[in-house]
């Protein structure tokens, strides 16, 4: 659906509000809904995400003996900008282009660590695939603090920070990885696929790194604050510095970008603006109902709208956890899930927007795109997606290679179910491969016919009497 990822920066004026752990829970939740996620550790002076993932052994072994980390990427990005800085005019040299400079950096595969398959497996959706979850960590074991000092970010002129922010924005948007979606046969090449979400954990306070993260780098902001007055006033000061207005986005405000549902859209949680910004109160204590209501009212008056809520959980004082995976029935996991819904709605990627869009696209005779929307919503909301997929099986009539592949994906999704549905889906999958094979000649046709035979054989094993 998206040809590039959307970049969400998670920011808080002060630490201790659960921002980094919320980001991780969002990343795991989104991967469990079939989304491809890249997490970027930008809290480089207190890299909590990196420490948690490494302590808990969440990451798969690195592909290289000495993988690059976030400081490696930042060093290259700052090098591009500083190399094109005119010290006489205190401006970028003529001809500077941040998007072109981003192409000089190594691919993101040089910097990432992937979350281990067994750590994501409990989140596998009932129908569809898990998303990919990669992280650009801070490697604290390789002279980290010396390398951070050499980067000399503190005191960097604001125009340079803005250009680094732009460069990283273009860089992350351009990244692709080889992916094998459902319906792809072993003899077919992987599909070069963008991430869906880039989640950036920003440093606290009003700092150079914070400015870099919330500036042009970010498409959206997720702003965390606790309920006490110091946090609220500090958050308000940051909002003024960042140009975020302390009031809900007006209904007639121009959309921020193509994915923005608009402030008038009732399916999306109310946001600050002009850059779409979700507000989250965390951690919200239990008890003290009267004073808690008072503080919520004060926050709403100061910052402009009612925030999403993440409750305090006693276990968080003892051990950090991926609640959406390890304690899915706890109230905090459910609140994380609601926040993930709100984040998805900010780019029309939630099931409500996808269901409406699929109907619109079908009526516009854009059947492959309509099917794509339903395939996208099904891992998250199978109770909505499966009936829609069942209807599309009978209605979708492909004619081109891209359309045949969409049909194969459709049947591959349905084959993940059990009983008669699985049997029927495998037969339909085989029929789709056979139909596509008839449009080919030679080896291309032979491979597709062979794959069709394998699907028919698998269906026959399930119901030998048919």
N, C-alpha and C positions, 0 to 999 in steps of 0.2 A: 504493500500500500504506500509506504514512504520510500522515496529514493534517497533519503539521507536521515540521519538520526536527529532527534531534538535534544538539546543540551539543557539540563536542569541543574542549577547551582543551589546547594543546600547551605544556608548561611544562618549564623546566630551571632548576636552582639557579644554574648558571653558564653563560656563553656558550661558544662554541667546540665544542659537542657535535653540531652539525648539525641542531638542532631545526627552524629555519625552513625549511631546504632539504628536510628530511623532510616537513614539512607541505605544501610545494608539490608534492613528488612524490606525496603522497597525494591532493592535490586533482586533479592531472592524471590519475592512475591511476583515481580514482573517476569522473571525467568520461568517461574511455575505457570505463568499464563501464556507461555510460548513466545515471549518477547526477548530479543537479543539486547543485552545490556553491557555497557562498558562503565566501570566505576573508576574514577580518577581521584587519587589521593592528592589533594592540594592544600591540606592542612599541614604544610611541610615542616613547621616548627613543633608540632605535636601530633605526629601521624598515627592517630588512634585506629583508623581502619586497618592500616597495614599491620600494626601490632596485634590486633584481635585476630585477623585472618591467619597470621603466622603462628600465634600461640595455639589457636584451636585446630591447626593443621587443616584448614579449609581449602588450601590451594594445591593443585596438582604440581608434580615436580616440574621445574623449569625446563624448557626445551634446550636452552643454552647453558653452558657451565657458569657463565657470569652474565645473566640477563640485565639489560639496561632497566633503569627505574625512572620515576617521575623527575628526579633531578637531572638525569641524562637528557630527557626530553626538553625540560625547561632550559638547560644549558644550550642546546641547539637552537631553540626558539629565540632566546635572548641574543644568541650569537648572530642570528639572521638580522634581527632588528638593530643591534648595536653596530653591526658592520655597515648598515645603510644610514647611520645617523650622522648628520652634518654638525660637527661641533661648533662651527662658526655661526650658523643660522639657528642652531638649537631646534632643528626640524629634520624630518626624514628627507633624504636626498631625492631629487627629481627622478621619476621613474619607479619609485618604490611601489610595490604591489604586494600586499599581505597574502592574497590568495595564491599568487605565483610563488612567493617565498615558502608557503606551506608545502609546496610540491618538492622542495629541496630536502625535507626531513625524511628519515627512514619510515617505512610503513609501521603501523601500530603494532604489528606482530613482533617487532624488535623490543617492545617495552612491556608487553602484557604478561600476566600470569593468569591462567584459567582456574576457576573454581573446580575442584575435583568432581568427577561424575557421581561418586557415591554420596557426596554432600548435597547434590541437587536431586538425586533420585527420589527422596521422599516427597518432593514437590511435583513429580511427574503428573501431568493432567490426565484425566480419564480418557480424553480423546485428543489426539494431536501430539506434538512434540514439545519437549522442554526447550526453552530458549537457551542461548549461549550466554554465559556470564564470565566476563573477563575483568581484570583489575590491573591498573597501573599503580603499583605500590611504591612505597619508599623503602629502599633496601638499607636498613640500619646497620648492616654488617660490613659495608664497603666504604669506610671513611666518610660516613654520611655527613657528619657535622662539619668536617673540613670542606667537603664538596658544597654543602649549603653556604658556608661562609664565602667560598670562591665565587658563587653565583652572584653575590652582592646585589640582591634585589632591593634591600632597604636603601632608600635614597634615589632609586631610579626615577628619572623624570617622568611625569605623568604621560606625556605624549608617547614615550617608549612603551609604557605599560599598556596603553590603549592599543598600540600596534601589535604587541605580543598577544594581547587578548584576541584581537582580530585574527591573527595568524593561527592561533590554536583553534579558534572557531572554525575556520576553513579546513584546518587539518583534520579535526575529528569528523566533520561532515563528509570528508572525502574518503574515509577509511572503509575498506571492504575486507571480507574474509570468505574463504571457501566453505560453502554450506551444502549439505545434502538434505533437501526438504523431502517430506513424504511424497511418494509417487515417482521419485527419481530412481532409475534402474542402475545397477552397479556398473554397467558399461558406459553410462553417461557421465559427463564431467560435472564436478561440483559447480554450483551457482555462486558467483561473486555477489555477496550480500552485505548491505549496510547494517550497522547496529540500529535498533529502534530508539534506544535511550542512551544518552551519556549522562551519568549522574556524578556531579563534581562536589566533593566535600571541601568547603572553603575554610580558611582560617577565620577565627573570631576577630571581633573588633573592626575598627576602621583603619585598615592597613594597606600596604602596597599589594600584597597577595590577595586580600579581600577584594580590593578594587579590580584587580585583574580578573577574578572569578565572576564578579557580578556585572562586569562591563559587557563589551561586545561578545565575549566568549559565550555568555548564557542566552538561550532563547527564553527561558522561564526561570523564576526564582521560587524557592520554597524557604520561607522565612520563619525561624523558630525563636520563640521567646517564652520565658517562664512568666508567672503572673505577678511577681513582685515589681515594685515601682522602678527599681534601678534597671532591671531588664527592659521594662516597657519604655522608659525614657531613653535608654541607650538604643533600643531598636528604632524609636522614632527619629533619633539623631541620624542613625544610619540611613533610614528611608529618605530623609531630606537630602543627605549627601548623595544618595544614589538616584535622586529624582523620582522616587516612588511617592505617589500622593496618598495621604492617610484618609482615603475614602474609597468606597467601591467604584470600580470602573463604570462610568456612565453608559447607559444602554445604547446611546448613539455614537459611542466612541468607535473610530475606525479600527478594524481588525488589525492585530499586531503583525500577523503573517497568515499564510494560506491555511495553516492548521488551527488557527485560533477560532474557537466556536463563537466568539463575540460575547460581550458582556450581557447581552439580552438573552442568551441561551440559558434556559432554566435547567438543562441537564448538567451544566458545569457549575461547580461550587463557586460562589462569588469570590472575586479576586481583586486585589489591588492592581494599580497600573501606573503609567501606561504599559510598561513591560509586565505581562501577566505574572502575578505574584500571589502564591498561596501563603496564608498565615496560619501557623500552627502553635498552639499553646502546649508546652511540655516542660516538665512533667506536672500533671494536674493532680493534686493530692485528693484523697478521699476524706470524708468528714468535713467539719467546719463549713456546712452548707451555706450559711448566711454570708460569711466573709468571702467564701469562694465566689459566690454570685456577685458580691460587691467588686471583687478584683476583675472578674470577667467584664462587668459593666465599665470599669475604668479602662481596661484594655480596649474595649470596643470604642469608647469615646476618644481615646488617644490615637489609636492606630487605624480606625476607620471601619472595621467590620468584625463580625464574630468569627473567631478562628476555628479551625479544626482542633480536635483535642486528642492528646495522647496522655493517658492516665499514668500515674505513678504505680509501679508494680514492685512489691517488696523484694522479689528475686533480683531486680536490677541492682539493688544495693550490694548483692553478694556475688553475682556472676553475670556477665553480659551474654546474651543469647540471641540466636536467630529465632524469634518467637513464632514467626509465620511457618516455620518448619518444625521446630522442636516442641512447641506448646500451642498448637493451632486452635485449641478449644479455650484458651485463656482470653480474657477480655481485651488485653493489650494487643494480642494477635489480630483480633477482629478490628480494633481501631487502626492498626497498621494496614489491614486490608481496605478499610474505608479510605485511608489516605492514598493508597495506591489507585483506588477508583478515581479519586479526585485528580490525581496527577495525570492519569490516562485521559480523563475528560478534557483536560487543558489542551490536548492536541487531537480531540475527537477520536480517540483510540479506545474508548470504553464501549461496552456492548450496546448501550442505547444509541450512540451516534453511529456505530457500525451497522446495526440493524436497520436504522432509518436510511443510511446511505446505500445499503445493499438494495433496498426497495427502489430508491430513486434511480440507481444505476441500471437496475433491471428494466424499469419503465423507459429508460433512455436507450434500451437495446445494447447496453454495454455488459453483456452477460458475464464474460470472464472477470471483470472488475467486481461485479456483484457477488459472484461466487467467492472471490478473494476476500471480500469483507466478511462473509459468513465463516470462511475457514479461519479467519483471524479471531473472531469473537468466540468460536466454539471451545477452545481450550479453557477459557476463562468461565464461560457460562454454557456448559454443555446442554443444560435444560432448555436453553433458547436455541442454540446452534444446531443440535441434532435434528429437531423437527424441520428446521429450515433446510438443512442439507438433504434430508429425505425428500423434500419437495423438489429441490434442484436436480436430484438424480434423474427424475423423470422429465424435467423441462430443458436441461442444458444439452444443446446439440452442437458439438465443436466442428470446425471446418479447417482450422489452421494448426500448425505445430504448437504455438503458444496456447491455443484453446484446448488442444488434446492434452497438453501437460496439466492444465487446470482441471480438466475432467479426471485425469489420473490421480491428482491430489485429492479430489473430492472422494473418489472411491477408496483411496488409501486411508483417509480419515475414517470413513465408515467401517473399514475392515478392522479398526481397532476395537470395535464393539464385539459383543459375543452373540452366540446363537444364530438364528436365521439371518440377522442383519449382517453378520460377518460373512456368512456363506454367500449371500446375495452380492455383497460388496466385492468379494473376490472374483465372482463371475463377471460382474460389471467391469471390474478393473481389467480382467483379461479381454473382455470385448472391446474396451477402449484401446488397449494396446494393439489388438488385431485390426481395428478400424484405422488406426494411425499407420500400421505396417502396410496396409493396402495403398497408402499414398506414397510409399517409398519403393525403391528397387534395390537389388543386390544385398550387400551385407547389412545395410541399415534396416531393410525389411526383415531379413532373417533374424536379426537380434530382437526386434520387437515381437515377431511371431514366437520366438523361443520364450521371451518373458511372459507373453500371454499364456503359453502352455503351462508355465510354472504356476501362474495364478489359478488356472482351471484345475490343475492337479491338487493344489492346496485346498481349493473349495471341495474337491471330491474326497479328500481325506477327512474333511469335517463331516460331510454327509455322503457316505459311500453309496447309499441307496438311490441317489438322484441321477 
